[in-house]
Amino acid sequence: MDKNREPLISLALYHAFKWSVVSPMLHAYFRGQIYGAENVPSSGPLLVVSNHASYFDPPIVSNCVRRPVAYMAKEELFNIPILAQAIKLYGAYPVSRGNTDRNAIRAALQYLDNGWAVGVFLQGTRTPDGRITDPKRGALLLAAKAKAPILPVSVWGTEKILQKGSSLPRVVPITVRIGNLINAPNSSSNKEELENLTQKCATVINEMHDLGR
């Protein structure tokens, strides 16, 4: 096995969760449709950037790109002993919300250096309709530092899964579209280049999202 691929225990946990929970729920419950899976490189560092409308987005995106994707998780979750071990094995790493968390950035770069795919929500938070209106440069900064190609992904329909006041997921159709790879920025210090590529990613994702079901 390639030393730059994911640890065996993380792969085992990922596949167990994917095939027992995420994939059946996505395809049978949400009638998920996936377009563009052939655009995903099977190995090597990869930055997956997407829109964000639901807590369900990370496992859905990871399932659809067909390889484990490490996501940031709020640091409070890592204070729960059993849960902390589980999400660590699944590739999650902590971030302190509301601050520039250097440890989270270092963790993301380490995953990318080790050949993982790392997932970043381009706006940094959920939006009511799933469209990106205020993209942040952080994702492209990571891509520039790690020299990792960028994979734009659109998730459509997930904002309807949970209604306010309800803890049960609704049966709604979900569509995931995966775009073409975008080369990493040449420099992490060129703000203009970072901003231009950030806007390009947002445009590509929104255009895919606007295609709907």
GROMACS elastic network, one bead per residue, 0.5 to 0.9 nm:
[ bonds ]
;  ai    aj funct       b0    kb
    1     4     6  0.85389   500
    1     5     6  0.74825   500
    2     5     6  0.55016   500
    2     6     6  0.85989   500
    3     6     6  0.78227   500
    3     7     6  0.82686   500
    3   114     6  0.79755   500
    3   115     6  0.86859   500
    4     7     6  0.87548   500
    4    43     6  0.86242   500
    4    44     6  0.73611   500
    4    45     6  0.88143   500
    4   113     6  0.79953   500
    4   116     6  0.77334   500
    5     8     6  0.87707   500
    5    43     6  0.71703   500
    5    44     6  0.74097   500
    5   114     6  0.66360   500
    5   115     6  0.54437   500
    5   116     6  0.64813   500
    6     9     6  0.83905   500
    6    10     6  0.65539   500
    6    11     6  0.63148   500
    6    68     6  0.79514   500
    6   111     6  0.89011   500
    6   114     6  0.76652   500
    6   115     6  0.73334   500
    6   116     6  0.64158   500
    7    10     6  0.53656   500
    7    11     6  0.62926   500
    7    12     6  0.87166   500
    7    89     6  0.89457   500
    8    11     6  0.50222   500
    8    12     6  0.60725   500
    8    13     6  0.85953   500
    9    12     6  0.50282   500
    9    13     6  0.61504   500
    9    14     6  0.84510   500
    9    89     6  0.71047   500
    9    90     6  0.87254   500
   10    13     6  0.51355   500
   10    14     6  0.59545   500
   10    15     6  0.85461   500
   10    68     6  0.84646   500
   10    88     6  0.85918   500
   10    89     6  0.51119   500
   10    90     6  0.54826   500
   10    91     6  0.70373   500
   11    15     6  0.60784   500
   11    16     6  0.84577   500
   11    67     6  0.88441   500
   11    68     6  0.73122   500
   11    89     6  0.87102   500
   11    90     6  0.78975   500
   12    15     6  0.53134   500
   12    16     6  0.60655   500
   12    17     6  0.86007   500
   13    16     6  0.51309   500
   13    17     6  0.61360   500
   13    18     6  0.83723   500
   13    86     6  0.85080   500
   13    89     6  0.71473   500
   13    90     6  0.63882   500
   14    17     6  0.53569   500
   14    18     6  0.59272   500
   14    19     6  0.85839   500
   14    67     6  0.86451   500
   14    68     6  0.65700   500
   14    89     6  0.84458   500
   14    90     6  0.59991   500
   14    91     6  0.87472   500
   15    19     6  0.59283   500
   15    20     6  0.81990   500
   15    68     6  0.85563   500
   16    19     6  0.55750   500
   16    20     6  0.59177   500
   16    21     6  0.80895   500
   17    20     6  0.53765   500
   17    21     6  0.55262   500
   17    22     6  0.64905   500
   17    23     6  0.85448   500
   18    21     6  0.56736   500
   18    23     6  0.55212   500
   18    24     6  0.82107   500
   18    59     6  0.79550   500
   18    62     6  0.87177   500
   18    63     6  0.64894   500
   19    22     6  0.63817   500
   19    23     6  0.54224   500
   19    24     6  0.67949   500
   20    23     6  0.70672   500
   20    24     6  0.67749   500
   20    25     6  0.88002   500
   21    24     6  0.57937   500
   21    25     6  0.60836   500
   21    26     6  0.85556   500
   22    25     6  0.52560   500
   22    26     6  0.59602   500
   22    27     6  0.85845   500
   22    59     6  0.66722   500
   22    60     6  0.68652   500
   22    63     6  0.70276   500
   23    26     6  0.50838   500
   23    27     6  0.60650   500
   23    28     6  0.81513   500
   23    60     6  0.80645   500
   23    63     6  0.67068   500
   23    64     6  0.86947   500
   24    27     6  0.53922   500
   24    28     6  0.54954   500
   24    29     6  0.71409   500
   24    30     6  0.89505   500
   25    28     6  0.54846   500
   25    30     6  0.63297   500
   25    31     6  0.82554   500
   25    32     6  0.86326   500
   26    29     6  0.58791   500
   26    31     6  0.62200   500
   26    32     6  0.52068   500
   26    33     6  0.86005   500
   26    60     6  0.71240   500
   26    63     6  0.87509   500
   26   173     6  0.89571   500
   26   174     6  0.75643   500
   27    30     6  0.57767   500
   27    33     6  0.75401   500
   27   174     6  0.88029   500
   28    31     6  0.53061   500
   28    32     6  0.75559   500
   29    32     6  0.80322   500
   29   170     6  0.89160   500
   29   171     6  0.61812   500
   29   172     6  0.79155   500
   29   173     6  0.83819   500
   30    33     6  0.89103   500
   30   161     6  0.89815   500
   30   170     6  0.84867   500
   30   171     6  0.57236   500
   30   172     6  0.54097   500
   30   174     6  0.57439   500
   30   175     6  0.89800   500
   31   171     6  0.85728   500
   31   172     6  0.77139   500
   31   173     6  0.54613   500
   31   174     6  0.64686   500
   31   175     6  0.84083   500
   32   173     6  0.62138   500
   32   175     6  0.55657   500
   32   176     6  0.75344   500
   33   173     6  0.82331   500
   33   174     6  0.64947   500
   33   176     6  0.62312   500
   33   177     6  0.83246   500
   33   213     6  0.80226   500
   34    37     6  0.69470   500
   34    64     6  0.67542   500
   34   174     6  0.87463   500
   34   175     6  0.60048   500
   34   177     6  0.58918   500
   34   178     6  0.77992   500
   35    38     6  0.83751   500
   35    64     6  0.89550   500
   35   175     6  0.80137   500
   35   176     6  0.63151   500
   35   178     6  0.60463   500
   35   179     6  0.85632   500
   36    39     6  0.56045   500
   36    40     6  0.78782   500
   36   176     6  0.85784   500
   36   177     6  0.59804   500
   36   179     6  0.62740   500
   36   180     6  0.80131   500
   37    40     6  0.58007   500
   37    64     6  0.70383   500
   37    65     6  0.61629   500
   37    66     6  0.78357   500
   37   177     6  0.80210   500
   37   178     6  0.62107   500
   37   179     6  0.86045   500
   38    41     6  0.79238   500
   38    65     6  0.88956   500
   38   178     6  0.85197   500
   39    65     6  0.87761   500
   39   151     6  0.81924   500
   39   178     6  0.68804   500
   39   179     6  0.67490   500
   39   180     6  0.58043   500
   39   181     6  0.69326   500
   40    43     6  0.87823   500
   40    46     6  0.89362   500
   40    65     6  0.62574   500
   40    66     6  0.80178   500
   40    67     6  0.88995   500
   40   151     6  0.74436   500
   40   178     6  0.79252   500
   40   179     6  0.87729   500
   40   180     6  0.82528   500
   40   181     6  0.78511   500
   41    44     6  0.74204   500
   41    46     6  0.80037   500
   41    65     6  0.89358   500
   41   181     6  0.88713   500
   42    66     6  0.81290   500
   42    67     6  0.73345   500
   43    46     6  0.81328   500
   43    67     6  0.84593   500
   43   115     6  0.68127   500
   43   116     6  0.77550   500
   43   117     6  0.84184   500
   44   112     6  0.80419   500
   44   113     6  0.86896   500
   44   114     6  0.79858   500
   44   116     6  0.65179   500
   44   117     6  0.76388   500
   44   148     6  0.83937   500
   45   111     6  0.79062   500
   45   113     6  0.65661   500
   45   114     6  0.70926   500
   45   116     6  0.51479   500
   45   117     6  0.55985   500
   45   118     6  0.79126   500
   45   146     6  0.79946   500
   45   147     6  0.83059   500
   45   148     6  0.55366   500
   45   149     6  0.73952   500
   46    69     6  0.89114   500
   46   112     6  0.66988   500
   46   115     6  0.74129   500
   46   116     6  0.65592   500
   46   118     6  0.63009   500
   46   119     6  0.85086   500
   46   143     6  0.81744   500
   46   148     6  0.53042   500
   46   149     6  0.54971   500
   46   150     6  0.61973   500
   46   151     6  0.71557   500
   47    69     6  0.88501   500
   47   112     6  0.77488   500
   47   116     6  0.86310   500
   47   117     6  0.56941   500
   47   118     6  0.50455   500
   47   119     6  0.59832   500
   47   120     6  0.73120   500
   47   139     6  0.77419   500
   47   140     6  0.86581   500
   47   142     6  0.80845   500
   47   143     6  0.64431   500
   47   148     6  0.62002   500
   47   149     6  0.61611   500
   47   151     6  0.60837   500
   47   152     6  0.85867   500
   48    61     6  0.87478   500
   48    65     6  0.88906   500
   48    69     6  0.79158   500
   48   117     6  0.67278   500
   48   118     6  0.59552   500
   48   120     6  0.61906   500
   48   121     6  0.83111   500
   48   139     6  0.88081   500
   48   149     6  0.86186   500
   48   150     6  0.59154   500
   48   152     6  0.61176   500
   48   153     6  0.69699   500
   49   118     6  0.85263   500
   49   119     6  0.59470   500
   49   120     6  0.50163   500
   49   121     6  0.56014   500
   49   122     6  0.57811   500
   49   139     6  0.71857   500
   49   150     6  0.69172   500
   49   151     6  0.60677   500
   49   152     6  0.50641   500
   49   153     6  0.60794   500
   49   154     6  0.86158   500
   49   201     6  0.77718   500
   49   202     6  0.89936   500
   49   205     6  0.86463   500
   50    61     6  0.84589   500
   50   119     6  0.78011   500
   50   120     6  0.66953   500
   50   121     6  0.50706   500
   50   122     6  0.57934   500
   50   123     6  0.84475   500
   50   132     6  0.87909   500
   50   151     6  0.83679   500
   50   152     6  0.58473   500
   50   154     6  0.56362   500
   50   155     6  0.72561   500
   50   201     6  0.85496   500
   50   202     6  0.83280   500
   50   205     6  0.68057   500
   51    57     6  0.87190   500
   51   120     6  0.88128   500
   51   121     6  0.56445   500
   51   122     6  0.61226   500
   51   123     6  0.69911   500
   51   124     6  0.87076   500
   51   125     6  0.86481   500
   51   126     6  0.77531   500
   51   127     6  0.80802   500
   51   130     6  0.60539   500
   51   131     6  0.64226   500
   51   132     6  0.60561   500
   51   152     6  0.88988   500
   51   153     6  0.72639   500
   51   154     6  0.59641   500
   51   155     6  0.65083   500
   51   156     6  0.88352   500
   51   202     6  0.82387   500
   51   205     6  0.70493   500
   51   206     6  0.80962   500
   51   209     6  0.87316   500
   52    55     6  0.82922   500
   52    57     6  0.65533   500
   52    58     6  0.87769   500
   52   121     6  0.60389   500
   52   122     6  0.79844   500
   52   123     6  0.76495   500
   52   124     6  0.80033   500
   52   125     6  0.65380   500
   52   127     6  0.62948   500
   52   128     6  0.88746   500
   52   129     6  0.89623   500
   52   130     6  0.57276   500
   52   131     6  0.78346   500
   52   132     6  0.80680   500
   52   154     6  0.85840   500
   52   155     6  0.73422   500
   52   158     6  0.84131   500
   52   159     6  0.83968   500
   53    56     6  0.83783   500
   53    57     6  0.71866   500
   53   125     6  0.79616   500
   53   127     6  0.52270   500
   53   128     6  0.62341   500
   53   129     6  0.67769   500
   53   131     6  0.82344   500
   53   155     6  0.81881   500
   53   156     6  0.86097   500
   53   157     6  0.83101   500
   53   158     6  0.60429   500
   53   160     6  0.86306   500
   54    57     6  0.55480   500
   54    58     6  0.86357   500
   54   126     6  0.65591   500
   54   127     6  0.84823   500
   54   128     6  0.89763   500
   54   130     6  0.84604   500
   54   158     6  0.56397   500
   54   159     6  0.54082   500
   54   160     6  0.82639   500
   54   161     6  0.75206   500
   54   162     6  0.78619   500
   55    58     6  0.70972   500
   55    59     6  0.87759   500
   55   126     6  0.85524   500
   55   158     6  0.85634   500
   55   159     6  0.89757   500
   55   162     6  0.89837   500
   56    59     6  0.61874   500
   56    60     6  0.63284   500
   56    61     6  0.87814   500
   56   158     6  0.71189   500
   56   161     6  0.82519   500
   57    60     6  0.51187   500
   57    61     6  0.59363   500
   57    62     6  0.84515   500
   57   155     6  0.73452   500
   57   158     6  0.71494   500
   58    61     6  0.53302   500
   58    62     6  0.61195   500
   58    63     6  0.85503   500
   58    69     6  0.80653   500
   58    70     6  0.87785   500
   58    71     6  0.71130   500
   58   119     6  0.77563   500
   59    62     6  0.50574   500
   59    63     6  0.59787   500
   59    64     6  0.85648   500
   59    69     6  0.84685   500
   60    63     6  0.51417   500
   60    64     6  0.62206   500
   60    65     6  0.88167   500
   60   155     6  0.84365   500
   60   176     6  0.84744   500
   61    64     6  0.51133   500
   61    65     6  0.62451   500
   61    66     6  0.86388   500
   61    69     6  0.80962   500
   61   119     6  0.85364   500
   61   153     6  0.77913   500
   61   154     6  0.88031   500
   61   155     6  0.76028   500
   61   176     6  0.76647   500
   62    65     6  0.54789   500
   62    66     6  0.64433   500
   62    67     6  0.62931   500
   62    68     6  0.57284   500
   62    69     6  0.53169   500
   62    70     6  0.84591   500
   62   119     6  0.83164   500
   63    66     6  0.53249   500
   63    67     6  0.69687   500
   63    68     6  0.76592   500
   63    69     6  0.87146   500
   64    67     6  0.80577   500
   64   176     6  0.73405   500
   64   177     6  0.89316   500
   64   178     6  0.85823   500
   65    68     6  0.80555   500
   65    69     6  0.83908   500
   65   153     6  0.89784   500
   65   178     6  0.79342   500
   67   116     6  0.87123   500
   67   117     6  0.75613   500
   68    90     6  0.80036   500
   68    91     6  0.77516   500
   68   116     6  0.73673   500
   68   117     6  0.66043   500
   68   118     6  0.84387   500
   69    90     6  0.85946   500
   69    91     6  0.70544   500
   69    92     6  0.86241   500
   69   116     6  0.68757   500
   69   118     6  0.51274   500
   69   119     6  0.58294   500
   70    90     6  0.74385   500
   70    92     6  0.53497   500
   70    93     6  0.74308   500
   70   108     6  0.78611   500
   70   111     6  0.75140   500
   70   116     6  0.73088   500
   70   117     6  0.63213   500
   70   119     6  0.58608   500
   70   120     6  0.88748   500
   71    91     6  0.68459   500
   71    92     6  0.51123   500
   71    93     6  0.65867   500
   71    94     6  0.87830   500
   71   108     6  0.82664   500
   71   118     6  0.61257   500
   71   119     6  0.51501   500
   71   120     6  0.67806   500
   72    75     6  0.88009   500
   72    91     6  0.87358   500
   72    92     6  0.56356   500
   72    93     6  0.50275   500
   72    94     6  0.56737   500
   72    95     6  0.60594   500
   72   104     6  0.73157   500
   72   108     6  0.81192   500
   72   118     6  0.87857   500
   72   119     6  0.78554   500
   72   120     6  0.77752   500
   73    76     6  0.84051   500
   73    77     6  0.71975   500
   73    78     6  0.84160   500
   73    87     6  0.85890   500
   73    92     6  0.60055   500
   73    93     6  0.58061   500
   73    95     6  0.60233   500
   73    96     6  0.87533   500
   74    77     6  0.60525   500
   74    78     6  0.78107   500
   74    93     6  0.82231   500
   74    94     6  0.54944   500
   74    95     6  0.52126   500
   74    96     6  0.62694   500
   74    97     6  0.67156   500
   75    78     6  0.54776   500
   75    79     6  0.73760   500
   75    93     6  0.80695   500
   75    95     6  0.52940   500
   75    96     6  0.57510   500
   75    97     6  0.79721   500
   76    79     6  0.55293   500
   76    80     6  0.76221   500
   76    94     6  0.81544   500
   76    95     6  0.89167   500
   76    96     6  0.85062   500
   77    80     6  0.57485   500
   77    81     6  0.87677   500
   77    83     6  0.70285   500
   77    84     6  0.62411   500
   77    87     6  0.86460   500
   77    94     6  0.80314   500
   78    81     6  0.70533   500
   78    82     6  0.89522   500
   78    83     6  0.70766   500
   78    85     6  0.78850   500
   78    87     6  0.82117   500
   78    88     6  0.83821   500
   78    93     6  0.86197   500
   78    94     6  0.70396   500
   79    83     6  0.82890   500
   79    84     6  0.65458   500
   80    83     6  0.54983   500
   80    84     6  0.55419   500
   80    85     6  0.85689   500
   81    84     6  0.52116   500
   81    85     6  0.65337   500
   81    86     6  0.88972   500
   82    85     6  0.54257   500
   82    86     6  0.64159   500
   82    87     6  0.88924   500
   83    86     6  0.50852   500
   83    87     6  0.61647   500
   83    88     6  0.84260   500
   84    87     6  0.54900   500
   84    88     6  0.60695   500
   84    89     6  0.86335   500
   85    88     6  0.51771   500
   85    89     6  0.62228   500
   85    90     6  0.86446   500
   86    89     6  0.52762   500
   86    90     6  0.62871   500
   86    91     6  0.88677   500
   86    92     6  0.88777   500
   87    91     6  0.62987   500
   87    92     6  0.53053   500
   87    93     6  0.79273   500
   88    91     6  0.51713   500
   88    92     6  0.50695   500
   88    93     6  0.64884   500
   88    94     6  0.89767   500
   89    92     6  0.73796   500
   91   111     6  0.85909   500
   91   118     6  0.89878   500
   93   104     6  0.67329   500
   93   107     6  0.67920   500
   93   108     6  0.78204   500
   94   103     6  0.81555   500
   94   104     6  0.61294   500
   94   107     6  0.85403   500
   95    99     6  0.85462   500
   95   100     6  0.87723   500
   95   101     6  0.61239   500
   95   102     6  0.87475   500
   95   103     6  0.75389   500
   95   104     6  0.52740   500
   95   105     6  0.85456   500
   96    99     6  0.60246   500
   96   100     6  0.76868   500
   96   101     6  0.58998   500
   96   104     6  0.79800   500
   97   100     6  0.80099   500
   97   101     6  0.78806   500
   98   101     6  0.86030   500
   99   102     6  0.89723   500
  100   103     6  0.89780   500
  100   104     6  0.86163   500
  100   105     6  0.85799   500
  101   104     6  0.53970   500
  101   105     6  0.65131   500
  101   106     6  0.88211   500
  102   105     6  0.50206   500
  102   106     6  0.61164   500
  102   107     6  0.85291   500
  103   106     6  0.50449   500
  103   107     6  0.60853   500
  103   108     6  0.86153   500
  104   108     6  0.61576   500
  104   109     6  0.86011   500
  105   108     6  0.51348   500
  105   109     6  0.62184   500
  105   110     6  0.85829   500
  105   142     6  0.76394   500
  106   109     6  0.51078   500
  106   110     6  0.60986   500
  106   111     6  0.87055   500
  107   110     6  0.50266   500
  107   111     6  0.63143   500
  107   112     6  0.87152   500
  108   111     6  0.51971   500
  108   112     6  0.63229   500
  108   113     6  0.86297   500
  108   118     6  0.66975   500
  108   119     6  0.89659   500
  108   142     6  0.77346   500
  109   112     6  0.50311   500
  109   113     6  0.60090   500
  109   114     6  0.85427   500
  109   118     6  0.86935   500
  109   142     6  0.68011   500
  109   143     6  0.86989   500
  109   145     6  0.76473   500
  109   146     6  0.62721   500
  110   114     6  0.61869   500
  110   115     6  0.88160   500
  110   116     6  0.87230   500
  110   146     6  0.87904   500
  111   114     6  0.51099   500
  111   115     6  0.65319   500
  111   116     6  0.52289   500
  111   117     6  0.73425   500
  111   118     6  0.69514   500
  112   115     6  0.52097   500
  112   116     6  0.50890   500
  112   117     6  0.64037   500
  112   118     6  0.66046   500
  112   142     6  0.88929   500
  112   143     6  0.87507   500
  112   146     6  0.64300   500
  112   147     6  0.88952   500
  112   148     6  0.72491   500
  113   116     6  0.73902   500
  113   146     6  0.65998   500
  113   148     6  0.88032   500
  119   139     6  0.87760   500
  120   123     6  0.86093   500
  120   124     6  0.73553   500
  120   138     6  0.86088   500
  120   139     6  0.61452   500
  121   124     6  0.50141   500
  121   125     6  0.68364   500
  121   126     6  0.83521   500
  121   135     6  0.87477   500
  121   136     6  0.89149   500
  121   139     6  0.78545   500
  122   125     6  0.80802   500
  122   132     6  0.74432   500
  122   134     6  0.83447   500
  122   135     6  0.53019   500
  122   136     6  0.59254   500
  122   137     6  0.78772   500
  122   138     6  0.79674   500
  122   139     6  0.65263   500
  122   198     6  0.79945   500
  122   201     6  0.81790   500
  122   202     6  0.73032   500
  123   126     6  0.75560   500
  123   127     6  0.82682   500
  123   132     6  0.62582   500
  123   133     6  0.74662   500
  123   134     6  0.57850   500
  123   136     6  0.54856   500
  123   137     6  0.88615   500
  123   202     6  0.87530   500
  124   134     6  0.89996   500
  124   135     6  0.76450   500
  124   136     6  0.69879   500
  124   138     6  0.87635   500
  126   129     6  0.87752   500
  126   130     6  0.72380   500
  126   159     6  0.87752   500
  127   130     6  0.52220   500
  127   131     6  0.65839   500
  127   132     6  0.71963   500
  127   133     6  0.83374   500
  127   159     6  0.82340   500
  128   131     6  0.78448   500
  128   159     6  0.66026   500
  129   132     6  0.87600   500
  129   156     6  0.88601   500
  129   157     6  0.83661   500
  129   158     6  0.89526   500
  129   159     6  0.64193   500
  129   160     6  0.88752   500
  130   154     6  0.86677   500
  130   155     6  0.74798   500
  130   156     6  0.68819   500
  130   157     6  0.77151   500
  130   158     6  0.77796   500
  130   159     6  0.66078   500
  130   206     6  0.86663   500
  130   209     6  0.78918   500
  131   154     6  0.89346   500
  131   156     6  0.89855   500
  131   202     6  0.87238   500
  131   205     6  0.81360   500
  131   206     6  0.58966   500
  131   209     6  0.71196   500
  131   210     6  0.84505   500
  132   135     6  0.63436   500
  132   202     6  0.62225   500
  132   203     6  0.83558   500
  132   205     6  0.78570   500
  132   206     6  0.65193   500
  133   202     6  0.80501   500
  134   202     6  0.86090   500
  135   138     6  0.89727   500
  135   198     6  0.66793   500
  135   199     6  0.70203   500
  135   201     6  0.87043   500
  135   202     6  0.65309   500
  136   139     6  0.71176   500
  136   140     6  0.84250   500
  136   195     6  0.83257   500
  136   198     6  0.70022   500
  136   199     6  0.88641   500
  137   140     6  0.54882   500
  137   141     6  0.62041   500
  137   142     6  0.88742   500
  137   191     6  0.85849   500
  137   194     6  0.62661   500
  137   195     6  0.62306   500
  137   197     6  0.85864   500
  137   198     6  0.58856   500
  137   199     6  0.88607   500
  138   142     6  0.63521   500
  138   143     6  0.87334   500
  138   194     6  0.88208   500
  138   198     6  0.87978   500
  139   142     6  0.52553   500
  139   143     6  0.63774   500
  139   144     6  0.87645   500
  139   150     6  0.89204   500
  139   198     6  0.78698   500
  140   144     6  0.60722   500
  140   145     6  0.85896   500
  140   150     6  0.81050   500
  140   184     6  0.73538   500
  140   185     6  0.69925   500
  140   188     6  0.80636   500
  140   194     6  0.59748   500
  140   195     6  0.82871   500
  140   197     6  0.72117   500
  140   198     6  0.63711   500
  141   144     6  0.51138   500
  141   145     6  0.62471   500
  141   146     6  0.86387   500
  141   185     6  0.79439   500
  141   187     6  0.84161   500
  141   188     6  0.54935   500
  141   189     6  0.83613   500
  141   194     6  0.68300   500
  142   145     6  0.52024   500
  142   146     6  0.61109   500
  142   147     6  0.81564   500
  142   148     6  0.80318   500
  142   188     6  0.79684   500
  143   146     6  0.52627   500
  143   147     6  0.54732   500
  143   149     6  0.66479   500
  143   150     6  0.69462   500
  143   183     6  0.87655   500
  143   184     6  0.54755   500
  143   185     6  0.68674   500
  143   188     6  0.83029   500
  144   147     6  0.50203   500
  144   148     6  0.68622   500
  144   149     6  0.87721   500
  144   184     6  0.54726   500
  144   186     6  0.63167   500
  144   187     6  0.57588   500
  144   188     6  0.50711   500
  144   189     6  0.88318   500
  144   194     6  0.84062   500
  145   148     6  0.79376   500
  145   184     6  0.87990   500
  145   185     6  0.86146   500
  145   187     6  0.75442   500
  145   188     6  0.59480   500
  146   149     6  0.88869   500
  146   184     6  0.84319   500
  147   183     6  0.84300   500
  147   184     6  0.56271   500
  147   185     6  0.75111   500
  147   186     6  0.79723   500
  148   183     6  0.75587   500
  148   184     6  0.56393   500
  148   185     6  0.88194   500
  149   181     6  0.64264   500
  149   182     6  0.58494   500
  149   185     6  0.87139   500
  150   180     6  0.86361   500
  150   181     6  0.56086   500
  150   183     6  0.62409   500
  150   184     6  0.63662   500
  150   201     6  0.86023   500
  151   178     6  0.73186   500
  151   179     6  0.65271   500
  151   180     6  0.65669   500
  151   182     6  0.63902   500
  151   201     6  0.87134   500
  152   177     6  0.85696   500
  152   178     6  0.61550   500
  152   179     6  0.52968   500
  152   180     6  0.70730   500
  152   181     6  0.71329   500
  152   182     6  0.78565   500
  152   201     6  0.63057   500
  152   202     6  0.83621   500
  152   204     6  0.70860   500
  152   205     6  0.60955   500
  153   176     6  0.71010   500
  153   177     6  0.57889   500
  153   179     6  0.60830   500
  153   204     6  0.85833   500
  153   205     6  0.60966   500
  153   208     6  0.81398   500
  153   209     6  0.89358   500
  154   175     6  0.81081   500
  154   176     6  0.56182   500
  154   177     6  0.51407   500
  154   178     6  0.64937   500
  154   179     6  0.81493   500
  154   204     6  0.86237   500
  154   205     6  0.52443   500
  154   206     6  0.72543   500
  154   207     6  0.87093   500
  154   208     6  0.60537   500
  154   209     6  0.55359   500
  155   158     6  0.69605   500
  155   174     6  0.73621   500
  155   175     6  0.60711   500
  155   177     6  0.67070   500
  155   178     6  0.89262   500
  155   205     6  0.86982   500
  155   208     6  0.87471   500
  155   209     6  0.68419   500
  156   159     6  0.79683   500
  156   173     6  0.84340   500
  156   174     6  0.57653   500
  156   175     6  0.50770   500
  156   176     6  0.61798   500
  156   177     6  0.82625   500
  156   208     6  0.88473   500
  156   209     6  0.59399   500
  156   210     6  0.85744   500
  156   211     6  0.89826   500
  156   212     6  0.64905   500
  156   213     6  0.72966   500
  157   160     6  0.59637   500
  157   161     6  0.75399   500
  157   172     6  0.70301   500
  157   173     6  0.63610   500
  157   174     6  0.50388   500
  157   175     6  0.67515   500
  157   176     6  0.89930   500
  157   212     6  0.81995   500
  157   213     6  0.82242   500
  158   161     6  0.53351   500
  158   162     6  0.81685   500
  158   172     6  0.77884   500
  158   173     6  0.82251   500
  158   174     6  0.63749   500
  158   175     6  0.86591   500
  159   162     6  0.70118   500
  159   163     6  0.84910   500
  160   163     6  0.66375   500
  160   169     6  0.86174   500
  160   170     6  0.72399   500
  160   171     6  0.88021   500
  160   172     6  0.68100   500
  161   168     6  0.83119   500
  161   169     6  0.51019   500
  161   171     6  0.69824   500
  161   172     6  0.63548   500
  162   165     6  0.83987   500
  162   166     6  0.64246   500
  162   167     6  0.67578   500
  162   168     6  0.66979   500
  162   169     6  0.52211   500
  162   170     6  0.62529   500
  163   166     6  0.54770   500
  163   167     6  0.78200   500
  163   168     6  0.83478   500
  163   169     6  0.79800   500
  163   170     6  0.78679   500
  164   167     6  0.83463   500
  166   169     6  0.78993   500
  169   172     6  0.86068   500
  173   213     6  0.76907   500
  174   213     6  0.74123   500
  175   209     6  0.87868   500
  175   212     6  0.74202   500
  175   213     6  0.57851   500
  176   208     6  0.88507   500
  176   209     6  0.84804   500
  176   213     6  0.87895   500
  177   205     6  0.84912   500
  177   208     6  0.64288   500
  177   209     6  0.76991   500
  178   205     6  0.86296   500
  178   208     6  0.82442   500
  179   182     6  0.88279   500
  179   204     6  0.75005   500
  179   205     6  0.77808   500
  179   208     6  0.79259   500
  182   197     6  0.86587   500
  182   201     6  0.82591   500
  183   186     6  0.86441   500
  184   187     6  0.85915   500
  184   197     6  0.87499   500
  185   188     6  0.70246   500
  185   190     6  0.85300   500
  185   193     6  0.68021   500
  185   194     6  0.66011   500
  185   197     6  0.74628   500
  186   190     6  0.81230   500
  186   193     6  0.80827   500
  187   190     6  0.55920   500
  187   191     6  0.86581   500
  187   193     6  0.78969   500
  187   194     6  0.81385   500
  188   191     6  0.75052   500
  188   193     6  0.86912   500
  188   194     6  0.73317   500
  189   192     6  0.89002   500
  189   193     6  0.87474   500
  189   194     6  0.82389   500
  190   193     6  0.54684   500
  190   194     6  0.63159   500
  190   195     6  0.87068   500
  191   194     6  0.50198   500
  191   195     6  0.59929   500
  191   196     6  0.85050   500
  192   195     6  0.51155   500
  192   196     6  0.61033   500
  192   197     6  0.86271   500
  193   196     6  0.51155   500
  193   197     6  0.61631   500
  193   198     6  0.84187   500
  194   197     6  0.53328   500
  194   198     6  0.59929   500
  194   199     6  0.86120   500
  195   198     6  0.50002   500
  195   199     6  0.61751   500
  195   200     6  0.85425   500
  196   199     6  0.52111   500
  196   200     6  0.61704   500
  196   201     6  0.87400   500
  197   201     6  0.61333   500
  197   202     6  0.85465   500
  198   201     6  0.51986   500
  198   202     6  0.62881   500
  198   203     6  0.86776   500
  199   202     6  0.50088   500
  199   203     6  0.60924   500
  199   204     6  0.85976   500
  200   203     6  0.51177   500
  200   204     6  0.61780   500
  200   205     6  0.86051   500
  201   204     6  0.51823   500
  201   205     6  0.61253   500
  201   206     6  0.85048   500
  202   205     6  0.52194   500
  202   206     6  0.60071   500
  202   207     6  0.84523   500
  203   206     6  0.51740   500
  203   207     6  0.59950   500
  203   208     6  0.85802   500
  204   207     6  0.51932   500
  204   208     6  0.62961   500
  204   209     6  0.85972   500
  205   208     6  0.51790   500
  205   209     6  0.60703   500
  205   210     6  0.85979   500
  206   210     6  0.60052   500
  206   211     6  0.87506   500
  207   210     6  0.51120   500
  207   211     6  0.67212   500
  208   211     6  0.53776   500
  208   212     6  0.75787   500
  209   212     6  0.57195   500
  209   213     6  0.86936   500
  210   213     6  0.89146   500
